Amino acid sequence: MKLYKKILNQPWAQNVVSMLAASYLRFVRLTGHWDIRGWKTVQLLIDEDRPIILCFWHSRLIANAFAWKTSKPLHQLSTPHRDGKIAAGAYNRLGVKTIWGSTSKGGSQAVRGILKVLKSGGAVSITPDGPRGPRQRMQSSAIDIARISGAVLVPVSNSMSGAKMLGTWDKMLVPLPFARGVFEIGTPIEVPRDASAEQLENIRLEMENSLNEITIKLDKETGVTTPEPAPINTGNAEVSS
């Protein structure tokens, strides 16, 4: 194992890195200009004490905490491994709470944690194409959880000028200081508890299309080249952080 990995496996190192990451994100948020569109949609659901599942592509994960405009806690799933602990530590410092769990190991624990938050009227953020893809393809886990819990699915995306797109599987977009960022909250979708398989597939396609359409629209505004969604037959994925 490389030395830096050995160091990052130590709790003190994870704490330092997460603190630095949170400080960087605060600086990015402070120096940038962030336009949040459609917040009234979320606020209305909050006022009605409705459980909420925010869905956004894994590539737009980093900046999404900037768009949460209420004191109501937002919960996010994170794996209890090195990278997940570092990311969770950073987002905790930005006010996002953690639900621990993994979709590849201990997936039932993750689902139980999500359902506990939603059944109390809480809000959870999910990346329905993570943790490994296929990129920008809606998986069924968020829809199944919404059906069981009665939560409302809310598509969200963001884009920003002056951002760095990484060569990762998801084409992660990293916000840079002094960026002009835009967020857009799409039309909420409810999942009937007695939905048929056909209805569930239609909801899945509606969510996927909505997320991709919003992302393309915002990328055009900010000059970002939107990655192509992965081919449909490249594999399966579940709920992720």
Phi and psi in degrees as GROMACS dihedral restraints (atoms count N, CA, C in turn):
[ dihedral_restraints ]
;  ai    aj    ak    al  type     phi  dphi    fc
    3     4     5     6     1   -64.6    20    10
    4     5     6     7     1   152.1    20    10
    6     7     8     9     1   -58.7    20    10
    7     8     9    10     1   -43.3    20    10
    9    10    11    12     1   -65.1    20    10
   10    11    12    13     1   -31.4    20    10
   12    13    14    15     1   -69.7    20    10
   13    14    15    16     1   -38.5    20    10
   15    16    17    18     1   -62.0    20    10
   16    17    18    19     1   -40.8    20    10
   18    19    20    21     1   -65.9    20    10
   19    20    21    22     1   -44.4    20    10
   21    22    23    24     1   -69.2    20    10
   22    23    24    25     1   -14.5    20    10
   24    25    26    27     1   -77.5    20    10
   25    26    27    28     1    -9.8    20    10
   27    28    29    30     1   -85.4    20    10
   28    29    30    31     1   134.8    20    10
   30    31    32    33     1   -55.2    20    10
   31    32    33    34     1   -38.6    20    10
   33    34    35    36     1   -64.5    20    10
   34    35    36    37     1   -38.3    20    10
   36    37    38    39     1   -69.0    20    10
   37    38    39    40     1   -41.2    20    10
   39    40    41    42     1   -60.8    20    10
   40    41    42    43     1   -38.6    20    10
   42    43    44    45     1   -65.2    20    10
   43    44    45    46     1   -42.1    20    10
   45    46    47    48     1   -65.2    20    10
   46    47    48    49     1   -47.0    20    10
   48    49    50    51     1   -64.5    20    10
   49    50    51    52     1   -42.4    20    10
   51    52    53    54     1   -65.4    20    10
   52    53    54    55     1   -35.3    20    10
   54    55    56    57     1   -65.4    20    10
   55    56    57    58     1   -42.8    20    10
   57    58    59    60     1   -65.3    20    10
   58    59    60    61     1   -40.9    20    10
   60    61    62    63     1   -63.2    20    10
   61    62    63    64     1   -42.4    20    10
   63    64    65    66     1   -64.8    20    10
   64    65    66    67     1   -39.3    20    10
   66    67    68    69     1   -63.4    20    10
   67    68    69    70     1   -40.8    20    10
   69    70    71    72     1   -62.6    20    10
   70    71    72    73     1   -45.1    20    10
   72    73    74    75     1   -65.8    20    10
   73    74    75    76     1   -36.4    20    10
   75    76    77    78     1   -62.7    20    10
   76    77    78    79     1   -40.6    20    10
   78    79    80    81     1   -65.3    20    10
   79    80    81    82     1   -42.2    20    10
   81    82    83    84     1   -61.4    20    10
   82    83    84    85     1   -45.4    20    10
   84    85    86    87     1   -64.6    20    10
   85    86    87    88     1   -40.5    20    10
   87    88    89    90     1   -67.6    20    10
   88    89    90    91     1   -39.5    20    10
   90    91    92    93     1   -88.0    20    10
   91    92    93    94     1   -13.6    20    10
   93    94    95    96     1   -93.9    20    10
   94    95    96    97     1   172.4    20    10
   96    97    98    99     1  -116.3    20    10
   97    98    99   100     1   122.6    20    10
   99   100   101   102     1  -122.0    20    10
  100   101   102   103     1   117.4    20    10
  102   103   104   105     1  -100.9    20    10
  103   104   105   106     1   118.7    20    10
  105   106   107   108     1  -110.4    20    10
  106   107   108   109     1   114.9    20    10
  108   109   110   111     1  -107.5    20    10
  109   110   111   112     1   135.5    20    10
  111   112   113   114     1    87.4    20    10
  112   113   114   115     1    14.1    20    10
  114   115   116   117     1   -60.3    20    10
  115   116   117   118     1   -30.4    20    10
  117   118   119   120     1   -56.4    20    10
  118   119   120   121     1   -30.5    20    10
  120   121   122   123     1   -60.6    20    10
  121   122   123   124     1   -47.1    20    10
  123   124   125   126     1   -70.5    20    10
  124   125   126   127     1   -41.8    20    10
  126   127   128   129     1   -60.9    20    10
  127   128   129   130     1   -37.8    20    10
  129   130   131   132     1   -62.6    20    10
  130   131   132   133     1   -42.6    20    10
  132   133   134   135     1   -64.6    20    10
  133   134   135   136     1   -38.7    20    10
  135   136   137   138     1   -64.4    20    10
  136   137   138   139     1   -44.7    20    10
  138   139   140   141     1   -61.1    20    10
  139   140   141   142     1   -30.9    20    10
  141   142   143   144     1   -86.8    20    10
  142   143   144   145     1     2.0    20    10
  144   145   146   147     1    59.3    20    10
  145   146   147   148     1    38.1    20    10
  147   148   149   150     1   -88.6    20    10
  148   149   150   151     1   139.8    20    10
  150   151   152   153     1   -69.1    20    10
  151   152   153   154     1   142.2    20    10
  153   154   155   156     1  -129.2    20    10
  154   155   156   157     1   136.3    20    10
  156   157   158   159     1  -118.0    20    10
  157   158   159   160     1   107.4    20    10
  159   160   161   162     1   -80.1    20    10
  160   161   162   163     1   128.2    20    10
  162   163   164   165     1  -116.0    20    10
  163   164   165   166     1   127.0    20    10
  165   166   167   168     1  -148.5    20    10
  166   167   168   169     1   153.7    20    10
  168   169   170   171     1   -66.1    20    10
  169   170   171   172     1   148.2    20    10
  171   172   173   174     1   -56.1    20    10
  172   173   174   175     1   -34.0    20    10
  174   175   176   177     1   -66.0    20    10
  175   176   177   178     1   -18.9    20    10
  177   178   179   180     1  -107.5    20    10
  178   179   180   181     1    20.0    20    10
  180   181   182   183     1   -67.2    20    10
  181   182   183   184     1   -41.7    20    10
  183   184   185   186     1   -59.5    20    10
  184   185   186   187     1   -46.4    20    10
  186   187   188   189     1   -88.2    20    10
  187   188   189   190     1    -7.7    20    10
  189   190   191   192     1   -64.2    20    10
  190   191   192   193     1   -25.0    20    10
  192   193   194   195     1   -63.0    20    10
  193   194   195   196     1   -21.8    20    10
  195   196   197   198     1   -65.8    20    10
  196   197   198   199     1   -22.1    20    10
  198   199   200   201     1   -92.9    20    10
  199   200   201   202     1    -3.3    20    10
  201   202   203   204     1   -85.8    20    10
  202   203   204   205     1   111.0    20    10
  204   205   206   207     1  -109.3    20    10
  205   206   207   208     1    25.9    20    10
  207   208   209   210     1  -137.9    20    10
  208   209   210   211     1   160.0    20    10
  210   211   212   213     1   -77.4    20    10
  211   212   213   214     1   -11.8    20    10
  213   214   215   216     1   -61.9    20    10
  214   215   216   217     1   128.0    20    10
  216   217   218   219     1   -63.2    20    10
  217   218   219   220     1   141.1    20    10
  219   220   221   222     1  -107.0    20    10
  220   221   222   223     1   130.4    20    10
  222   223   224   225     1  -109.1    20    10
  223   224   225   226     1   142.7    20    10
  225   226   227   228     1  -135.5    20    10
  226   227   228   229     1   137.6    20    10
  228   229   230   231     1   -76.5    20    10
  229   230   231   232     1   138.3    20    10
  231   232   233   234     1  -144.5    20    10
  232   233   234   235     1   143.5    20    10
  234   235   236   237     1   -77.7    20    10
  235   236   237   238     1   142.6    20    10
  237   238   239   240     1   -82.5    20    10
  238   239   240   241     1    39.8    20    10
  240   241   242   243     1  -112.9    20    10
  241   242   243   244     1   179.9    20    10
  243   244   245   246     1   -52.6    20    10
  244   245   246   247     1   -58.2    20    10
  246   247   248   249     1   -64.2    20    10
  247   248   249   250     1   -38.8    20    10
  249   250   251   252     1   -64.6    20    10
  250   251   252   253     1   -38.7    20    10
  252   253   254   255     1   -67.4    20    10
  253   254   255   256     1   -39.1    20    10
  255   256   257   258     1   -65.2    20    10
  256   257   258   259     1   -47.2    20    10
  258   259   260   261     1   -61.9    20    10
  259   260   261   262     1   -44.5    20    10
  261   262   263   264     1   -62.2    20    10
  262   263   264   265     1   -40.1    20    10
  264   265   266   267     1   -61.8    20    10
  265   266   267   268     1   -39.0    20    10
  267   268   269   270     1   -66.9    20    10
  268   269   270   271     1   -46.7    20    10
  270   271   272   273     1   -69.8    20    10
  271   272   273   274     1   -31.8    20    10
  273   274   275   276     1   -58.3    20    10
  274   275   276   277     1   -38.9    20    10
  276   277   278   279     1   -70.5    20    10
  277   278   279   280     1   -17.8    20    10
  279   280   281   282     1   -96.2    20    10
  280   281   282   283     1     4.6    20    10
  282   283   284   285     1    98.1    20    10
  283   284   285   286     1     2.7    20    10
  285   286   287   288     1   -92.1    20    10
  286   287   288   289     1   126.7    20    10
  288   289   290   291     1   -85.0    20    10
  289   290   291   292     1   157.4    20    10
  291   292   293   294     1  -107.8    20    10
  292   293   294   295     1   136.0    20    10
  294   295   296   297     1  -108.6    20    10
  295   296   297   298     1   117.7    20    10
  297   298   299   300     1   -84.4    20    10
  298   299   300   301     1   137.6    20    10
  300   301   302   303     1   164.7    20    10
  301   302   303   304     1   164.7    20    10
  303   304   305   306     1  -132.8    20    10
  304   305   306   307     1   144.5    20    10
  306   307   308   309     1   -83.9    20    10
  307   308   309   310     1   -21.5    20    10
  309   310   311   312     1   -88.9    20    10
  310   311   312   313     1   -29.9    20    10
  312   313   314   315     1  -135.6    20    10
  313   314   315   316     1   127.6    20    10
  315   316   317   318     1    72.0    20    10
  316   317   318   319     1    31.8    20    10
  318   319   320   321     1   -60.0    20    10
  319   320   321   322     1   -34.0    20    10
  321   322   323   324     1   -64.9    20    10
  322   323   324   325     1   -34.8    20    10
  324   325   326   327     1   -63.6    20    10
  325   326   327   328     1   -42.5    20    10
  327   328   329   330     1   -62.0    20    10
  328   329   330   331     1   -46.0    20    10
  330   331   332   333     1   -63.4    20    10
  331   332   333   334     1   -41.5    20    10
  333   334   335   336     1   -61.2    20    10
  334   335   336   337     1   -41.0    20    10
  336   337   338   339     1   -64.3    20    10
  337   338   339   340     1   -40.9    20    10
  339   340   341   342     1   -65.2    20    10
  340   341   342   343     1   -46.0    20    10
  342   343   344   345     1   -62.9    20    10
  343   344   345   346     1   -36.3    20    10
  345   346   347   348     1   -61.1    20    10
  346   347   348   349     1   -43.4    20    10
  348   349   350   351     1   -66.6    20    10
  349   350   351   352     1   -46.0    20    10
  351   352   353   354     1   -66.7    20    10
  352   353   354   355     1   -38.6    20    10
  354   355   356   357     1   -69.3    20    10
  355   356   357   358     1   -14.5    20    10
  357   358   359   360     1   -96.1    20    10
  358   359   360   361     1    10.3    20    10
  360   361   362   363     1    83.8    20    10
  361   362   363   364     1    19.9    20    10
  363   364   365   366     1   -84.4    20    10
  364   365   366   367     1  -177.4    20    10
  366   367   368   369     1  -122.8    20    10
  367   368   369   370     1   134.8    20    10
  369   370   371   372     1  -129.4    20    10
  370   371   372   373     1   140.7    20    10
  372   373   374   375     1  -107.8    20    10
  373   374   375   376     1   137.6    20    10
  375   376   377   378     1  -135.7    20    10
  376   377   378   379     1   140.7    20    10
  378   379   380   381     1  -104.0    20    10
  379   380   381   382     1   100.2    20    10
  381   382   383   384     1   -75.8    20    10
  382   383   384   385     1     3.5    20    10
  384   385   386   387     1  -113.4    20    10
  385   386   387   388     1     8.7    20    10
  387   388   389   390     1  -105.0    20    10
  388   389   390   391     1   177.1    20    10
  390   391   392   393     1   -85.8    20    10
  391   392   393   394     1    -8.3    20    10
  393   394   395   396     1  -125.6    20    10
  394   395   396   397     1     3.9    20    10
  396   397   398   399     1   100.5    20    10
  397   398   399   400     1  -174.4    20    10
  399   400   401   402     1   -70.8    20    10
  400   401   402   403     1   145.2    20    10
  402   403   404   405     1   -60.1    20    10
  403   404   405   406     1   132.6    20    10
  405   406   407   408     1    58.2    20    10
  406   407   408   409     1    34.1    20    10
  408   409   410   411     1  -122.4    20    10
  409   410   411   412     1   123.0    20    10
  411   412   413   414     1   -70.4    20    10
  412   413   414   415     1   122.2    20    10
  414   415   416   417     1   -94.2    20    10
  415   416   417   418     1   171.9    20    10
  417   418   419   420     1   -88.5    20    10
  418   419   420   421     1   -13.2    20    10
  420   421   422   423     1   -59.9    20    10
  421   422   423   424     1   -46.7    20    10
  423   424   425   426     1   -61.3    20    10
  424   425   426   427     1   -37.6    20    10
  426   427   428   429     1   -67.0    20    10
  427   428   429   430     1   -42.8    20    10
  429   430   431   432     1   -62.6    20    10
  430   431   432   433     1   -41.5    20    10
  432   433   434   435     1   -65.9    20    10
  433   434   435   436     1   -40.1    20    10
  435   436   437   438     1   -62.9    20    10
  436   437   438   439     1   -40.1    20    10
  438   439   440   441     1   -63.7    20    10
  439   440   441   442     1   -43.0    20    10
  441   442   443   444     1   -70.4    20    10
  442   443   444   445     1   -41.1    20    10
  444   445   446   447     1   -91.4    20    10
  445   446   447   448     1   -18.2    20    10
  447   448   449   450     1    81.7    20    10
  448   449   450   451     1    10.8    20    10
  450   451   452   453     1   -72.6    20    10
  451   452   453   454     1   156.6    20    10
  453   454   455   456     1   -97.7    20    10
  454   455   456   457     1   130.6    20    10
  456   457   458   459     1   -82.6    20    10
  457   458   459   460     1   130.0    20    10
  459   460   461   462     1  -127.4    20    10
  460   461   462   463     1   112.4    20    10
  462   463   464   465     1   -74.8    20    10
  463   464   465   466     1   136.5    20    10
  465   466   467   468     1  -139.4    20    10
  466   467   468   469     1   141.4    20    10
  468   469   470   471     1  -144.6    20    10
  469   470   471   472     1   169.1    20    10
  471   472   473   474     1  -149.2    20    10
  472   473   474   475     1   162.4    20    10
  474   475   476   477     1  -155.4    20    10
  475   476   477   478     1   165.4    20    10
  477   478   479   480     1  -158.1    20    10
  478   479   480   481     1   147.7    20    10
  480   481   482   483     1   -76.2    20    10
  481   482   483   484     1   157.6    20    10
  483   484   485   486     1    63.1    20    10
  484   485   486   487     1    33.5    20    10
  486   487   488   489     1  -104.2    20    10
  487   488   489   490     1   159.4    20    10
  489   490   491   492     1  -107.3    20    10
  490   491   492   493     1   122.6    20    10
  492   493   494   495     1   -96.4    20    10
  493   494   495   496     1   121.7    20    10
  495   496   497   498     1   -81.4    20    10
  496   497   498   499     1   161.5    20    10
  498   499   500   501     1   -89.3    20    10
  499   500   501   502     1    29.8    20    10
  501   502   503   504     1   -79.7    20    10
  502   503   504   505     1   171.0    20    10
  504   505   506   507     1   -57.0    20    10
  505   506   507   508     1   -32.6    20    10
  507   508   509   510     1   -94.4    20    10
  508   509   510   511     1    -6.7    20    10
  510   511   512   513     1    60.1    20    10
  511   512   513   514     1    55.1    20    10
  513   514   515   516     1   -56.0    20    10
  514   515   516   517     1   132.9    20    10
  516   517   518   519     1  -100.3    20    10
  517   518   519   520     1   116.7    20    10
  519   520   521   522     1  -101.8    20    10
  520   521   522   523     1   119.5    20    10
  522   523   524   525     1   -70.9    20    10
  523   524   525   526     1   141.6    20    10
  525   526   527   528     1  -112.9    20    10
  526   527   528   529     1   158.9    20    10
  528   529   530   531     1   -57.0    20    10
  529   530   531   532     1   148.9    20    10
  531   532   533   534     1    66.8    20    10
  532   533   534   535     1    24.4    20    10
  534   535   536   537     1   -77.7    20    10
  535   536   537   538     1   157.9    20    10
  537   538   539   540     1  -106.1    20    10
  538   539   540   541     1   111.8    20    10
  540   541   542   543     1  -111.9    20    10
  541   542   543   544     1   148.3    20    10
  543   544   545   546     1  -130.3    20    10
  544   545   546   547     1   138.3    20    10
  546   547   548   549     1  -121.0    20    10
  547   548   549   550     1   144.1    20    10
  549   550   551   552     1  -137.6    20    10
  550   551   552   553     1   130.9    20    10
  552   553   554   555     1  -102.3    20    10
  553   554   555   556     1   122.4    20    10
  555   556   557   558     1   -86.2    20    10
  556   557   558   559     1  -170.2    20    10
  558   559   560   561     1   -74.7    20    10
  559   560   561   562     1   126.8    20    10
  561   562   563   564     1   -63.7    20    10
  562   563   564   565     1   150.7    20    10
  564   565   566   567     1  -129.1    20    10
  565   566   567   568     1   128.9    20    10
  567   568   569   570     1  -100.2    20    10
  568   569   570   571     1   146.4    20    10
  570   571   572   573     1  -114.1    20    10
  571   572   573   574     1   111.1    20    10
  573   574   575   576     1   -61.4    20    10
  574   575   576   577     1   140.5    20    10
  576   577   578   579     1   -60.9    20    10
  577   578   579   580     1   -33.0    20    10
  579   580   581   582     1  -100.0    20    10
  580   581   582   583     1    25.4    20    10
  582   583   584   585     1   -60.5    20    10
  583   584   585   586     1   139.2    20    10
  585   586   587   588     1   -78.0    20    10
  586   587   588   589     1   169.5    20    10
  588   589   590   591     1   -60.2    20    10
  589   590   591   592     1   -37.1    20    10
  591   592   593   594     1   -66.2    20    10
  592   593   594   595     1   -43.3    20    10
  594   595   596   597     1   -62.5    20    10
  595   596   597   598     1   -41.6    20    10
  597   598   599   600     1   -63.6    20    10
  598   599   600   601     1   -39.3    20    10
  600   601   602   603     1   -67.8    20    10
  601   602   603   604     1   -37.9    20    10
  603   604   605   606     1   -64.2    20    10
  604   605   606   607     1   -39.5    20    10
  606   607   608   609     1   -64.5    20    10
  607   608   609   610     1   -42.0    20    10
  609   610   611   612     1   -59.8    20    10
  610   611   612   613     1   -45.7    20    10
  612   613   614   615     1   -66.2    20    10
  613   614   615   616     1   -38.5    20    10
  615   616   617   618     1   -63.3    20    10
  616   617   618   619     1   -43.4    20    10
  618   619   620   621     1   -65.7    20    10
  619   620   621   622     1   -45.4    20    10
  621   622   623   624     1   -60.7    20    10
  622   623   624   625     1   -46.1    20    10
  624   625   626   627     1   -64.5    20    10
  625   626   627   628     1   -40.8    20    10
  627   628   629   630     1   -62.8    20    10
  628   629   630   631     1   -46.8    20    10
  630   631   632   633     1   -62.9    20    10
  631   632   633   634     1   -42.6    20    10
  633   634   635   636     1   -68.2    20    10
  634   635   636   637     1   -39.7    20    10
  636   637   638   639     1   -65.4    20    10
  637   638   639   640     1   -43.4    20    10
  639   640   641   642     1   -63.4    20    10
  640   641   642   643     1   -43.2    20    10
  642   643   644   645     1   -62.6    20    10
  643   644   645   646     1   -45.9    20    10
  645   646   647   648     1   -61.1    20    10
  646   647   648   649     1   -43.7    20    10
  648   649   650   651     1   -59.2    20    10
  649   650   651   652     1   -48.3    20    10
  651   652   653   654     1   -69.4    20    10
  652   653   654   655     1   -37.7    20    10
  654   655   656   657     1   -62.8    20    10
  655   656   657   658     1   -38.0    20    10
  657   658   659   660     1   -62.0    20    10
  658   659   660   661     1   -37.6    20    10
  660   661   662   663     1   -66.7    20    10
  661   662   663   664     1   -34.6    20    10
  663   664   665   666     1  -102.1    20    10
  664   665   666   667     1    -0.3    20    10
  666   667   668   669     1    79.4    20    10
  667   668   669   670     1    22.7    20    10
  669   670   671   672     1   -95.9    20    10
  670   671   672   673     1   138.9    20    10
  672   673   674   675     1   -85.2    20    10
  673   674   675   676     1   114.3    20    10
  675   676   677   678     1   -71.1    20    10
  676   677   678   679     1   127.2    20    10
  678   679   680   681     1   -63.7    20    10
  679   680   681   682     1   150.0    20    10
  681   682   683   684     1   -72.7    20    10
  682   683   684   685     1   140.7    20    10
  684   685   686   687     1   -59.3    20    10
  685   686   687   688     1   147.6    20    10
  687   688   689   690     1   -65.4    20    10
  688   689   690   691     1   152.2    20    10
  690   691   692   693     1   -54.3    20    10
  691   692   693   694     1   143.8    20    10
  693   694   695   696     1   -62.0    20    10
  694   695   696   697     1   -30.7    20    10
  696   697   698   699     1   -93.6    20    10
  697   698   699   700     1    27.3    20    10
  699   700   701   702     1   -91.4    20    10
  700   701   702   703     1    -0.2    20    10
  702   703   704   705     1   138.9    20    10
  703   704   705   706     1  -175.4    20    10
  705   706   707   708     1  -120.7    20    10
  706   707   708   709     1   154.1    20    10
  708   709   710   711     1  -147.3    20    10
  709   710   711   712     1   166.4    20    10
  711   712   713   714     1  -127.5    20    10
  712   713   714   715     1  -164.1    20    10
  714   715   716   717     1   -63.5    20    10
  715   716   717   718     1   142.4    20    10
  717   718   719   720     1  -143.4    20    10
  718   719   720   721     1   177.0    20    10
